[in-house]
Amino acid sequence: MTEKPRGQEARVRPWMIDAVAGGGLALAIITVANAALPHRDRTPARPAPADVRPASAAPAQPRALIAFQTPAPGFPVISPFGLRKLPWEGSGRLHAGVDIAAPRGEPVLAAADGVVTRLAVDPGYGLFVEVRHPAGLVTRYGHLSAYRPEVRPGLAVRAGQALGSMGSTGSSTGSHLHFEIRDARDRPLNPEMFLGRSFAQASDLPLEAAARFPRGVRLAYVSNIPRSKREEMEARLQLASAPAPKPEAINAQPTPGADSAFEARGAAALDSGDMGWPGGADARPHARFSFGPTG
């Protein structure tokens, strides 16, 4: 029983030896062949590090001292800055701002950053708001129909912030905004030289140029004349059409019962030639008197 397994074991061992030897030979051949191939780095390539350096920042622009925008965007200026004569005025006068026509209720905006200094009512401006800005500049917004509830003296406002609503209060011919800019000396300035522009420093402000205006008087045409102004015009027309008073007689007879002492002094002055007239450099009198007959 034991001899047969031993014979089988003897036959198996050479086969195993041959298999191991063949496997080793094949592995050696594969290793040599692989070594003969061109060398390739199988390590995965690492991505290039991202450039995390901050981009060079653009040079900072200097902040403007003051920048102006229109207080009623989208609406036209109907009456410019300068000398103007309205139909009820006897002569021209300076229109100290610009008039911007817009429907009642349209928002009126702050023209630049500043601080509200006044809310008031004036016979000419009607309801108006005043705002103070850098460099002593002041803007005024007149003929408003109402103020915004939050607007009050001391409130800091930004350009474009609503101050009130368009109206026709005060001396006004219709719904519009009267807008003024004044300098630290309270001189009215031409707003059209500021609106839509920004100024880096006070020396950039065109104060002297904006304070000048042409000497010609522009006749303003209006579609509506306020009742109070119509009354003024009618009174002026009546005065112009009234007949001129008759001139009094120069050598009028003295009033009966005139002071005899006065007549005596006058007669004495005539006799002496000293009328008591104030004399000029040429020793001539500056006035003349005429005495009527004494009867």
C-alpha positions in Angstrom: 0.0 0.0 0.0 2.9 2.3 0.7 4.9 1.6 -2.4 2.4 3.0 -4.9 2.1 6.5 -3.5 5.8 6.8 -3.3 6.1 6.0 -7.0 3.4 8.6 -7.8 5.2 11.2 -5.7 8.4 10.4 -7.6 6.7 11.1 -10.9 5.1 14.4 -9.6 8.3 16.1 -8.3 10.1 16.3 -11.7 7.0 17.9 -13.2 6.8 20.5 -10.5 10.5 21.2 -10.9 10.1 21.7 -14.6 7.1 24.0 -14.1 8.9 26.2 -11.5 12.0 26.4 -13.7 9.9 27.3 -16.8 8.0 30.0 -14.9 11.2 31.5 -13.6 12.7 31.5 -17.1 9.6 33.2 -18.5 9.7 35.8 -15.8 13.3 36.5 -16.5 12.6 36.9 -20.2 9.7 39.3 -19.5 11.9 41.3 -17.1 14.8 41.6 -19.6 12.3 42.6 -22.4 10.8 45.2 -20.2 14.2 46.6 -19.3 15.0 46.9 -23.0 11.9 49.1 -23.7 12.4 53.0 -23.6 12.0 54.2 -20.0 8.7 56.0 -19.3 8.0 57.8 -16.1 4.7 56.4 -14.9 4.4 59.0 -12.1 1.3 61.2 -12.8 2.3 64.7 -13.7 1.5 67.2 -11.0 -0.4 70.3 -12.2 1.6 73.5 -12.3 0.9 75.6 -9.2 -1.6 78.4 -9.9 -0.2 81.9 -9.8 -1.7 83.3 -6.6 0.1 86.6 -6.7 -2.4 89.4 -6.5 -2.9 91.3 -9.7 -1.4 94.8 -9.6 -4.2 97.1 -8.5 -5.1 100.1 -10.7 -4.1 103.4 -9.2 -6.9 104.7 -7.0 -8.7 107.7 -8.4 -8.9 110.7 -6.1 -12.3 111.1 -4.6 -14.1 114.2 -6.0 -14.8 117.0 -3.7 -18.2 117.5 -5.1 -20.2 116.0 -8.1 -23.4 117.5 -9.4 -26.3 115.9 -11.1 -29.6 117.4 -12.4 -32.3 117.7 -9.7 -35.0 116.8 -12.1 -33.7 114.1 -14.5 -35.4 114.0 -17.9 -36.9 117.5 -17.8 -35.8 120.6 -19.7 -34.5 123.9 -18.5 -37.2 126.5 -19.7 -35.7 129.6 -18.2 -31.9 130.1 -17.9 -29.7 132.0 -15.5 -29.3 135.8 -16.3 -31.2 139.1 -16.6 -34.9 138.5 -17.3 -38.0 140.7 -17.5 -41.4 139.1 -16.7 -44.6 140.6 -18.1 -45.6 142.2 -14.8 -42.1 143.7 -14.1 -41.3 147.3 -14.9 -37.6 146.5 -15.7 -35.4 143.4 -15.9 -33.8 141.7 -12.9 -31.4 138.8 -12.3 -33.0 135.4 -12.5 -30.7 133.8 -10.0 -31.1 130.2 -11.1 -32.7 128.0 -13.7 -36.3 126.9 -14.1 -37.0 123.2 -14.9 -40.5 122.4 -16.0 -42.1 119.1 -14.8 -45.5 117.9 -13.8 -46.7 118.5 -10.2 -45.6 115.7 -7.9 -42.5 114.7 -9.8 -39.6 114.0 -7.3 -37.0 116.8 -6.8 -33.6 115.3 -6.1 -30.5 116.6 -4.2 -28.0 117.8 -6.8 -25.0 116.8 -4.8 -24.0 115.3 -1.4 -24.6 117.7 1.5 -26.6 118.6 4.6 -30.1 120.1 4.7 -29.9 123.5 6.4 -33.4 125.0 5.8 -37.0 124.1 5.0 -39.0 127.3 4.7 -41.8 129.2 3.0 -41.1 132.4 1.1 -43.5 134.7 -1.0 -41.2 134.2 -4.0 -39.7 130.7 -3.6 -42.8 129.2 -2.1 -41.9 126.0 -0.2 -38.2 125.5 -0.6 -35.3 123.4 0.7 -31.7 124.6 1.1 -28.7 122.2 1.2 -25.1 123.1 2.1 -22.2 121.4 0.3 -18.4 121.3 0.4 -16.5 124.5 -0.4 -19.3 126.6 1.0 -21.7 126.0 -1.9 -25.4 126.1 -1.3 -28.3 124.7 -3.5 -31.9 125.8 -3.3 -35.0 124.1 -4.6 -38.1 126.3 -4.9 -41.8 126.2 -5.7 -42.2 122.7 -4.1 -45.6 121.3 -3.5 -44.4 119.2 -0.5 -41.3 118.1 1.4 -40.3 114.4 1.9 -41.3 113.4 5.5 -37.7 112.4 6.4 -36.2 115.7 5.2 -35.3 118.1 8.0 -32.5 120.5 9.0 -29.3 118.6 9.8 -30.1 115.6 7.6 -27.2 114.4 5.5 -28.3 113.6 2.0 -26.7 111.9 -1.0 -26.8 113.1 -4.6 -30.0 111.8 -6.1 -31.9 111.5 -2.8 -35.5 112.9 -3.0 -36.1 116.1 -1.1 -39.6 117.0 -2.1 -42.1 117.1 -4.9 -42.5 119.4 -7.9 -45.1 122.2 -7.5 -46.1 125.8 -8.1 -46.0 127.5 -4.7 -44.9 131.1 -4.2 -44.6 133.4 -7.2 -44.9 130.9 -9.9 -46.5 130.7 -13.4 -46.9 126.9 -13.4 -45.5 123.6 -12.1 -41.7 123.8 -12.2 -38.6 123.8 -10.1 -36.5 126.9 -9.5 -33.0 125.7 -8.8 -30.1 127.8 -7.5 -26.5 127.4 -6.7 -24.8 130.1 -4.5 -21.2 130.4 -3.3 -19.8 131.1 0.2 -20.3 134.8 -0.5 -24.0 134.2 -1.3 -23.4 135.1 -5.0 -25.8 133.4 -7.4 -24.0 131.1 -9.8 -25.0 129.8 -13.2 -26.1 126.2 -12.4 -25.5 125.0 -16.0 -21.7 125.4 -15.4 -22.0 122.7 -12.6 -24.7 120.2 -13.5 -23.3 116.9 -14.8 -19.7 117.8 -13.7 -17.5 116.7 -10.8 -14.7 118.8 -9.2 -11.7 117.2 -7.4 -10.9 120.3 -5.3 -12.2 123.7 -4.5 -9.8 125.5 -6.9 -11.5 123.6 -9.8 -14.8 125.2 -9.2 -15.6 127.9 -11.9 -16.9 130.4 -9.3 -15.9 133.6 -11.1 -17.0 132.5 -14.5 -20.3 131.2 -13.1 -21.0 134.5 -11.3 -20.9 136.5 -14.6 -24.0 137.0 -16.8 -24.7 138.9 -20.0 -26.0 142.4 -19.6 -28.8 142.0 -22.2 -32.3 141.5 -20.7 -34.3 138.6 -21.9 -38.1 139.1 -22.1 -39.8 136.0 -20.6 -43.1 134.7 -22.1 -45.3 132.9 -19.7 -48.5 130.8 -20.2 -50.0 131.8 -16.8 -49.8 135.0 -14.8 -50.5 134.7 -11.1 -53.5 136.7 -9.8 -51.4 139.0 -7.6 -49.2 139.8 -10.6 -52.3 140.5 -12.8 -53.4 143.0 -10.3 -50.0 144.7 -10.4 -50.2 144.9 -14.2 -53.7 146.3 -14.1 -52.7 149.0 -11.6 -49.7 149.9 -13.7 -51.8 150.2 -16.8 -54.4 152.4 -15.0 -51.6 154.7 -13.8 -50.1 155.0 -17.3 -53.5 155.8 -18.9 -54.5 158.4 -16.2 -54.4 162.1 -17.6 -51.4 164.1 -16.6 -52.2 166.8 -13.9 -52.4 170.4 -15.1 -49.3 172.5 -14.3 -50.0 175.1 -11.6 -49.5 178.8 -12.6 -46.0 179.9 -11.8 -46.9 183.4 -10.8 -49.9 182.5 -8.7 -51.6 185.2 -6.7 -50.8 185.1 -3.0 -53.3 183.5 -0.8 -55.5 186.0 1.0 -54.4 186.6 4.5 -50.8 185.6 3.9 -48.3 186.3 6.6 -47.5 190.0 6.3 -44.2 189.4 8.1 -43.1 187.0 5.4 -44.0 189.5 2.7 -42.0 192.2 4.5 -38.9 189.9 4.7 -39.2 189.2 1.0 -39.5 192.8 0.1 -36.4 193.6 2.2 -34.5 190.9 0.5 -35.3 192.2 -2.9 -34.2 195.7 -2.0 -30.9 194.4 -0.6 -30.3 191.9 -3.4 -29.5 189.2 -0.8 -31.9 186.4 -1.4 -30.0 183.9 0.7 -29.4 181.5 -2.2 -26.8 178.9 -1.8 -23.9 179.9 -4.1 -21.8 177.5 -6.2 -18.2 177.7 -7.3 -19.2 180.2 -9.9 -21.1 182.3 -7.3 -24.3 181.6 -9.1 -27.4 180.6 -7.2 -28.5 176.9 -7.3 -32.3 177.7 -7.2 -34.8 180.3 -8.4 -37.8 181.8 -6.8 -40.5 183.9 -8.2 -42.6 186.3 -6.1 -45.9 187.4 -7.3 -47.2 190.9 -7.1 -48.1 192.0 -3.6 -51.2 194.0 -4.7 
